[in-house]
Amino acid sequence: MNFKKIFEALKAIYTTYFRKTEINKQVFAFRRANNDPISLRPEPPEADRVRLYAGLIAEEAFETISAMYGDPPSFTIHKEATMELIQKMPVDVDMIEVADGLGDVDYVVENARQEFGIDGLPISEEIQRTNMAKFGPGSWVRESDGKRMKPNGWTPPNIRGELLKQGWREPSEGPSSDSES
């Protein structure tokens, strides 16, 4: 009996099924429903998939940063330029740096959630609910980049409601701002 092989098999089962975060499980369910490729080991995806995820990461980063500053037009200009570069530049994946960058993004995002006092689990559950609703009747995939689009009647996640459940109090007059403007 080869105990090392048995240990490695048990370790793989544990890592695959028990050590996953809730968001990992949610995203896996979305990817499976969307028929997205599931890689069983670290490897660069096709160039169009690299561009898709680079664009999605940039889009969400610009959306978040814009929300922190009241959505100034200068962010839109930089977002458009960044999105254009993502589509035009040649893809040359450095797996070590990608893994490091994605890990850093995870860490920084969770750190920001804690800074803003946001419990991310109910937010991700609400986003998961609405993402899975994208597979309802009338849903479609945009040919230009493979992004799943929302069907008619789709409603966005109720982030406001989730924040209120966590004790957030809406400001009486618009977003907060600092006095250094």
Contacts in CASP RR format, 6 or more apart in sequence:
PFRMAT RR
TARGET T0000
AUTHOR 0000-0000-0000
METHOD contacts of the structure
MODEL  1
MNFKKIFEALKAIYTTYFRKTEINKQVFAFRRANNDPISLRPEPPEADRV
RLYAGLIAEEAFETISAMYGDPPSFTIHKEATMELIQKMPVDVDMIEVAD
GLGDVDYVVENARQEFGIDGLPISEEIQRTNMAKFGPGSWVRESDGKRMK
PNGWTPPNIRGELLKQGWREPSEGPSSDSES
20 28 0 8 1.000
22 121 0 8 1.000
22 124 0 8 1.000
22 125 0 8 1.000
23 124 0 8 1.000
26 124 0 8 1.000
26 125 0 8 1.000
26 128 0 8 1.000
26 131 0 8 1.000
28 38 0 8 1.000
29 128 0 8 1.000
29 132 0 8 1.000
30 36 0 8 1.000
30 128 0 8 1.000
30 131 0 8 1.000
30 132 0 8 1.000
31 38 0 8 1.000
32 38 0 8 1.000
33 132 0 8 1.000
33 135 0 8 1.000
34 135 0 8 1.000
34 141 0 8 1.000
34 148 0 8 1.000
37 45 0 8 1.000
37 49 0 8 1.000
39 45 0 8 1.000
42 95 0 8 1.000
42 99 0 8 1.000
43 95 0 8 1.000
44 50 0 8 1.000
44 93 0 8 1.000
44 95 0 8 1.000
44 98 0 8 1.000
45 53 0 8 1.000
47 91 0 8 1.000
48 145 0 8 1.000
48 146 0 8 1.000
50 91 0 8 1.000
50 93 0 8 1.000
51 86 0 8 1.000
51 87 0 8 1.000
51 91 0 8 1.000
51 145 0 8 1.000
52 145 0 8 1.000
52 146 0 8 1.000
52 147 0 8 1.000
54 86 0 8 1.000
55 83 0 8 1.000
55 86 0 8 1.000
56 147 0 8 1.000
57 105 0 8 1.000
58 79 0 8 1.000
58 82 0 8 1.000
58 83 0 8 1.000
58 86 0 8 1.000
59 79 0 8 1.000
59 83 0 8 1.000
62 75 0 8 1.000
62 76 0 8 1.000
62 78 0 8 1.000
62 79 0 8 1.000
62 82 0 8 1.000
65 75 0 8 1.000
66 72 0 8 1.000
66 75 0 8 1.000
66 76 0 8 1.000
69 75 0 8 1.000
70 175 0 8 1.000
70 177 0 8 1.000
113 119 0 8 1.000
113 120 0 8 1.000
117 166 0 8 1.000
118 163 0 8 1.000
118 166 0 8 1.000
119 166 0 8 1.000
122 162 0 8 1.000
122 165 0 8 1.000
122 166 0 8 1.000
123 157 0 8 1.000
123 159 0 8 1.000
123 162 0 8 1.000
126 157 0 8 1.000
126 158 0 8 1.000
126 159 0 8 1.000
126 162 0 8 1.000
127 157 0 8 1.000
129 157 0 8 1.000
130 154 0 8 1.000
130 155 0 8 1.000
130 156 0 8 1.000
130 157 0 8 1.000
133 151 0 8 1.000
133 154 0 8 1.000
133 155 0 8 1.000
134 148 0 8 1.000
134 149 0 8 1.000
134 150 0 8 1.000
134 151 0 8 1.000
134 154 0 8 1.000
135 148 0 8 1.000
136 151 0 8 1.000
137 151 0 8 1.000
138 151 0 8 1.000
138 152 0 8 1.000
139 148 0 8 1.000
139 149 0 8 1.000
139 150 0 8 1.000
139 151 0 8 1.000
140 148 0 8 1.000
140 149 0 8 1.000
140 151 0 8 1.000
141 147 0 8 1.000
141 148 0 8 1.000
141 149 0 8 1.000
142 148 0 8 1.000
142 149 0 8 1.000
160 170 0 8 1.000
164 170 0 8 1.000
END
